[in-house]
């Protein structure tokens, strides 16, 4: 009878677990592995510090306001991590997203000391430097919905009116720097908008971050767009993408009356175009998939 040692069985079990995790983790919208702050080895002190801080995102059931940060160790092997969820999520959904993130990000960036990954629901970043309270706009990633809109100027006016107050609302938050708005679009459908900063930013830093990405997204002619940075994010769509019942709409903005409906318009969602070619204070619409990155992290 063939005898298999317990050590071999345990090794096979570990291999199975790692393969299973690698094949079942959802894909990030975008991730970035930085080579600017060095690399670590599997037996290094930094690896032990990183494992310790990331483990908190699988066990912390009391995550506060969809945001948490940890650090552990001594310089130069100290590890820092920040988890950031969309403001309308329930704590269990947020925690599940961050747990997926910690597994996926360390698999995709297996020896970089600094990395970040974005899902729709959350983002996770880690580094060997302190990131808490630091406003950072890079690396960044942008997506836009190229579906035609019925009234280009009308959509631009509605979006401009929505965003002008949203940035202030989000920036002035204390425990949660998060704002959403809905309004009637020119074709009588709805526009849904969300803006959010990490709550460890000052009001001015949050405003600066949102102003920067707002300035880089062309509001004319787009049915939707998303912008992701380490410190803030922004999105608008013609369909609900956040839990409308879970958020309170700001009363500051008067309703916007839409122009007459143009017949024959469709409200079906179009495929997204993706780009991380956008750098601070510059923008160009690219009709194909772009593979360059703002990497001055």
N, C-alpha and C positions, 0 to 999 in steps of 0.2 A: 504493500500500500504506500502510495506516495505521501510523504510527510512534508508539509510546508511550514517553515518557521514563522513564529508570531511576528518577527521583525519584517519579513518579506510581506506578510499580509498587511501589516500596518502601512508599509511603504506603498503598496498597491492601493490601499484605501485613500491615502493622501493624494496620490496621483488622480484617482477617480474624482475626489472632491474638487481639486483644482481644475480639472477638465470640465466638470459639470458647471462650476461657477463661470468659467471663461465662455461657455457656450450659452448660458442662460441669462447673462447680464444684458439689460437693454443698452442700446447704443446711445452714446452722448450725441447731442446736437452738434457739439464741437468740443474738442479737448486740445490742450496745448502742453507739451512737455518742454520746459525751459532747460537749455544747456548753459545758461549764463551764470548759474550759481554753483555749478559743480555736480558731481555724481557720487553715489555711495555704493558700497558693496553689501552683500547679503549678511555679513557678519560684523558690520561696522556699528559703532555706538549710535550714529545718526539713525540707522535703520531701526534700532531698538527704540529710540525716542519717537520716531515716526509711527511705528506700530502702536505705541502706547497712546498717542494722541488720537490716531484714527479709530482705535477701538472704542473710544468714547461715543462715537457717532452710531455705534451699533447697540449701545446699552443705555444711553441717556433718554429716559422716557419723559423727562421734564423740560424738553427743549422750549425755550422762552421766545415767543414771537417769531418762530421760524428762523432763528439765528443763534449760532453758538460758536465759540472759539476756544481753542485749547493750546497750551504749550507745555513742553516737558523737556527736561535735560539741562545741560550746561553748555555754554558756548565753547567751542564752535560746533558742537554736535546737538544743539538745541533744535527741536522741531516745533513748528507752529502750524495750526490748521484752522480754517474758517469754513463753516457750513452755513448756507444761506438758502432759505426756501421762499417760494412765492407767498405773499402775505395772506391769501385767502385759504390756505391749506390747513386741514386738521393736523394736530401734532403727530398722529400715527402715520399719516401719508407723508408728511415731511421727513420723519425719521426713516421710513422705508426708502425714500428717495436718497437720503444721505448715506444710508447703509449700502445701497447699490453703487453709489458714487465712490465710496472708499475702496470697494473691491475692484470696480472697473478701472479707476484711475491708477491704482498701483500696478495693475496688469498692463495697462497701456503705456505707462511711464515707469518701468520697473526699477530704474536706478537714478533717475533725475531727482535732485533735491527740491525742485520746485515744479509744480504742475497745477493745472486747473481744468475742470470739466463742467459742462453745462448740460442739464436736462431741461425740459419744459418746466418741471416743478421745482428744481433746485440747482444749486451749483456747489462745488466743493473745491477748495484750493489748499495746498500745503506748501511750506517753504522752510528754509533754514534761516530766515530773517523775519523780524516782526512785521506783520501786516495790519495790525489792529489800529483803526483810526486813520489809516493812510488811504487817501483817494487815488485810485489807479484806473486809468482808462485803457490800458493795454496789458495783455493782448485783448483784442476785441473780435467780435464776430457779428455779421449782419446778414439778415435774410429779408427778402421782400416778395410779396405776392403780386405778380405781374398781370393779374386779371384786369381787364379794362373796366373802368368806372364810367357811369353814364354822364357825369358832369364833373369834369376835372376841376374847374374853378370852384364849384360848389363844395366838393369834397375837401379841397384845400382850406376853404373858409371854415367849414365845420371843425376840421381837425385843429386848425390854428386856435380857434376859440376854446376847444377842449383843453388843449395842451397849455395854453397860457396860464391857466389857474392850477392845473395839475402839478406842475413842477413845484410851485410854492406849497401846495398841500402836502406833497410827499416830503419835501425838504423840512417842513416845520414839524413833522412827526417826532415824537420822543422815543418811545419804546418800539415803534414801528413806522418806518419811513416808506409809506405805501399809499398809493392813491389810484382809484379807478374812476372812470367816467363812461357813461353811455349817452348817445344822442341820436337823433333821427338823421339818417343820411339823405342825400338829395333824391334818391330813388325810393324813399320812404322805408327802406330797411334800416337797421340800426348799425351804429359804429360803436365798438367796444375798445376802450383804451386803458392801458395800465402803465404806471411808472413806479419804480421802486429803487431805493438805495439800501445798502447795508446800514443798520441802525447805529453802528459805531462811528459813522461820519458826523461831522458838524453840519449844521444847516447850510452853511455856505459851500462846503465841499460837496454835499449832495446836490445842491443847485447847479454847481459848476459841472459836475459829472453828467447830469441829465441835460443841461444846456448844450454840452458838447455833442452828445449823440443825437439829440433833437436836431441840431444844426446840420448833421450829416445825412439825415434821411430826407429825400425829396417827398414832400407831402402831396405833390400834384401827380395824379394819374395812378397812384398805388391803392389797391384795395386792402393792403395789409403790409406790415413791416415789423421786424424785430431787431433789437440791438442788445447785445450782451457785452458787458465789461466786468472786470472783477468787482467793481464798487457799485454799479447800478445797472438797471436794465429797463427797457421800454418796449412796448408792443401795442399795435392797433390792428383790428380786424373788423370784418363785416359779419362776423359770427361770434357767439359767446365762447371764450376760451378760459375765463375764470368763473368762479362760483358767484354769480350775481347776488344770490340770496345771502351770501356770507359777508358781503362788504356793504358799507354804508356810502351811498353816493353823496358827494359834496354838494351843499345847497348853494354854493357861491355863484354857479354859472346859470344864467337864464337859459331856457330852452331855445334851440335854434330852429327856426321854421325852414323846412326844406323847399326847394323850387318844385315846380310841377313834375310829375313822374313822366319819364320818357318811355314810351311803349317798347316792348320787345327786349328789355334788359333782363339778364339772368343774374340770380344771386348765388350761383353755385361757386364754391371755393375753387380757385385755380391752383395748380402746382406752384410751390415756392421756388424762387431763385435764391441761391446762397452765395455769399461772398464774405471773405475776411480780408479783402483788399482795401477796405476803408481804413484810413489812418486819421488821427485827430486833425480836424480842420481841413479835410479834403474829401471829395466824393466823386465817384463816377459810376454810372449804371453800366453794368457789364452783362451782356445777354447770355453768356455761358457760365458754366461752373468755374469759379475762381479758386485757385489753390495757393494764393500767397497769403502772408500773415503779418499783421502788425506785431512785431516780436521784440520791441524795445522794452522788455519787462524789467 
